[in-house]
Amino acid sequence: MKTKVLSLDSINEDNFSLQYYLSSNAASSRKTEHIKKVLSAAIRIELTKRQCECIEMYYIKKMKVCDIAKILEIKPTTVYKHLKVGIKSLQKCRAYI
C-alpha cells in the first residue's frame, strides 16, 4: 500500500512555506512571534478538537497516519480528511500574518 504524503506546501496553492519563512534570515524575531501568536489563535478558534489532534500528531510529533488512526480509533482516510480540512481552515488565517 502506498503511503500518501501530506505537507503544508503540497496543500497550499502558492507554495507558501511557513517553515522556510521562519528559518530564513529575513524573518525578524518580532515577526516570528507574531506568526506564532496568530497560528496558535487560529488553531484554537478555527479547528475542531479532532483536527487539532491530527495536526499535532502528524506535523509536530511526526507520527504516521496509520498510527494516528489506531490511537484515535478512526480510519486512516478520516485522519487524512481531518488534516486536509484543518490545513484549509488555517490557510484562511494567513491574511492576518
HELIX and SHEET records of a PDB file:
HELIX    1   1 LEU A    8  ILE A   11  1                                   4    
HELIX    2   2 LEU A   18  SER A   23  1                                   6    
HELIX    3   3 SER A   29  GLU A   46  1                                  18    
HELIX    4   4 LYS A   49  ILE A   55  1                                   7    
HELIX    5   5 GLU A   56  ILE A   60  3                                   5    
HELIX    6   6 VAL A   65  LEU A   72  1                                   8    
HELIX    7   7 PRO A   76  LYS A   92  1                                  17    
HELIX    8   8 CYS A   93  TYR A   96  5                                   4    
END                                                                             
